[in-house]
Structure formats: structure tokens, C-alpha cells
Amino acid sequence: MFSLQQAADKHTPKILKEFLSDRIIRNIYWELVIIALSLFLFPFVFPRDYALYAMVLALLLLWRSFLLLRKQYFHTARMIDPRFLMGLEHNRAIELLQDIDHHLDRLIRAGAIRPGRDNNRQNS
């Protein structure tokens, strides 16, 4: 939540939008939710005889949550970098142009549109 607030307070709305739609951030969030619920439910699930196992498992989950928060921190720092956003927009633009090309080819093959004259042919 802290990194989300930082992205909202100190950076552009574009970064906030990217942050909110990022798959890695969402996956980290849901994994932390599952870890928190697991830690909360441990006393109800494990009988007293298995308290040592529950503590070991809880420590492992706590360690995993620290690793996830570290990953989120570095991923957020990378997302704030303008070069990262420019690369992301570049990749999206390439994908969009490829989609347009694909759809135009389909329309030409279907006979819905005719291809335009080539610039090289116009000069001759």
C-alpha cells in the first residue's frame, strides 16, 4: 500500500495507471493476502500438538512475505523510471501496428478493401 501511495502522490497518473494494472503487483498483493489469511488461521487449523510445525511454517511464510515485499519494492522502482514507461509504450505501439497490419491483410484477402497504390509505382 505504501508503494501505491507513493506512486499516486509523487508521480504522473500514467505511472499510477500502470502500477494498478500491473500483473506482478497484483500477484504479489494476492499472495500477501493468502499469507496473511494463512497466518491468521494457523491457530484454528493446527492442534496444540503441532504448534512447532505451525511456528516453522509461519516463519517460512513470513520470510516469503518479506521476499515478496522486496520484489514489489524493486519492481515499483523500475516502473517509476521513465525509460521503463517509454519501453512499455514502445512495445504497445509495435503490437498495435502489427494488429492493424494483420487486420488490413484480412480485409484485403476478404475483398472488403483494395490495397492502395504503392509509392514506388507512382513515381514511374
C-alpha positions in Angstrom: 0.0 0.0 0.0 2.9 2.3 0.7 4.3 2.0 -2.8 0.9 2.6 -4.3 0.5 5.8 -2.3 4.0 6.9 -3.3 3.2 6.3 -7.0 -0.1 8.3 -6.6 1.4 11.2 -4.7 4.7 11.8 -6.4 4.3 10.6 -10.0 2.2 11.0 -13.0 -1.3 9.5 -13.4 0.2 7.3 -16.2 2.6 5.6 -13.7 -0.3 5.1 -11.3 -2.4 3.6 -14.1 0.5 1.3 -15.0 1.0 0.4 -11.3 -2.7 -0.5 -10.8 -2.8 -2.7 -13.9 0.5 -4.4 -13.4 0.2 -8.2 -13.3 3.3 -8.6 -11.0 1.9 -6.1 -8.4 -1.5 -7.8 -8.4 0.0 -11.2 -8.0 2.2 -10.0 -5.1 -0.9 -8.4 -3.5 -2.9 -11.6 -3.7 -0.1 -13.8 -2.5 0.4 -11.5 0.6 -3.4 -11.7 1.2 -3.2 -15.5 1.2 -0.2 -15.5 3.5 -1.9 -13.1 5.9 -5.1 -15.3 6.0 -3.0 -18.4 6.5 -1.1 -16.9 9.4 -4.4 -15.8 10.9 -6.0 -19.2 10.5 -3.0 -21.2 11.8 -4.2 -21.3 15.5 -7.6 -22.7 14.3 -6.2 -25.3 11.9 -3.2 -26.7 13.8 -3.8 -28.5 17.1 -1.6 -27.9 20.0 0.5 -31.0 19.3 1.7 -29.4 16.1 2.5 -25.9 17.4 6.2 -26.3 16.5 5.3 -27.1 12.9 2.9 -24.2 12.8 5.6 -21.8 14.0 8.1 -23.1 11.5 5.5 -22.8 8.7 4.6 -19.3 9.9 8.2 -18.2 9.9 8.6 -19.5 6.3 5.5 -17.6 5.3 6.8 -14.5 7.0 10.1 -14.9 5.2 8.2 -15.3 1.9 6.2 -12.2 2.6 9.5 -10.2 3.1 10.8 -11.5 -0.2 7.6 -10.5 -1.9 7.7 -7.0 -0.5 11.4 -6.7 -1.6 10.3 -7.8 -5.1 7.5 -5.3 -5.1 9.9 -2.5 -4.0 12.3 -3.1 -6.8 9.6 -3.6 -9.4 7.9 -0.3 -8.3 11.3 1.5 -8.5 11.7 0.1 -12.0 8.2 1.2 -13.0 8.9 4.8 -11.8 11.9 5.0 -14.2 10.7 7.0 -17.3 12.8 4.7 -19.6 10.7 1.7 -18.4 7.5 3.5 -19.3 8.9 4.6 -22.7 9.9 1.0 -23.4 6.4 -0.2 -22.4 4.7 2.3 -24.7 7.1 1.4 -27.5 6.2 -2.3 -27.2 2.5 -1.4 -27.1 2.8 0.7 -30.2 4.6 -2.1 -32.0 1.8 -4.5 -31.0 -0.9 -2.1 -32.2 0.8 -1.6 -35.5 1.1 -5.3 -36.0 -2.6 -5.8 -35.2 -3.5 -3.1 -37.7 -1.4 -4.7 -40.3 -2.9 -8.1 -39.6 -6.5 -6.7 -39.8 -5.7 -4.9 -43.0 -4.4 -8.1 -44.6 -7.5 -9.9 -43.6 -9.7 -7.2 -45.1 -7.7 -7.3 -48.3 -8.0 -11.1 -48.6 -11.7 -10.9 -47.9 -12.1 -8.3 -50.7 -13.6 -5.7 -48.3 -10.9 -3.2 -49.3 -8.4 -2.9 -52.1 -4.8 -2.2 -51.5 -3.6 1.3 -52.3 -1.1 2.1 -55.0 2.5 1.7 -53.9 4.6 4.9 -53.7 7.3 3.3 -55.9 4.7 2.7 -58.7 3.5 6.3 -58.5 7.0 7.6 -59.4 7.2 5.6 -62.6 
